[in-house]
Amino acid sequence: MTLMMGIVTLIRITRNMPKKLTDATLYSTGFIEDYVVNKKKKRLQASTISAAEYLTLMNRLAELEEKIIVLDNKAAEIPPEKDELLNNALKRVDALETELAAVKKALDESLIQEKELVAYLEKQKKRRKKRKKRFYVF
């Protein structure tokens, strides 16, 4: 049964094959490509500009290029007042950073001392409980 189905399928495929191959050869002749190229040429012809417009555009482009070159060659200078303000601000930031580091160190030390104190108090509580238990045992 499967052999029969395979043979029938091959016959059906081969019937349509020559038609598809001839269509492929028709399109490969370049007929469609010529059509597309002609369509693009028509669009380009419709969007052409005059020589005067072209010259004005080129002049504007040249002016813009000159302005860019001038701006690019200018050195980026900061006025002395702004430079002094920036330096003062940086000094203040550095001072604040050092103060912050000192405060953080002090807080860390106090936290360590607090933990030690809490541990010491816990030990004292345990000792007191043990002492009370001893007295009650006798």
C-alpha positions, 0 to 999 in steps of 0.5 A: 500500500505504501509503495503504491502511494509513493508511486502515485505521489511521484507521478503527481509531482513529475506532472507539475515539474516541467511547468514550474521549470519553464516558469523559472526560465521565463523569469530568469531572462531578465524581463522582470529585472528590466521592468524594475530598472525602468521603473527606478529610472522614471522615478529618478528622472522625475526627482531631478533638480536644476543646476542653480538649486544644486549650486546653492546647496553646494555653497551652503554645504561648503559654508557649513563645513567651514563653520564646523572646521572653525568650531573644531579648531577652537580650543575648549577653554574654561574661564579662570573664574569657573576653573577656580570654582571647580577647584574649590568644589573639588577641594570641598568634596575631598574634605567631605570624603575624608570626614566621612571616612573618619566618621565611618571608622569611628562608627565601626569602632563604636559598633565593635565596642558595643558588641563587646559590651553586649557580650560582656553583659550577657556573660554577667547575666549567665554568671548571676543565674549560675550563682543563684542556682547554686544558692538554691541547690544547697 
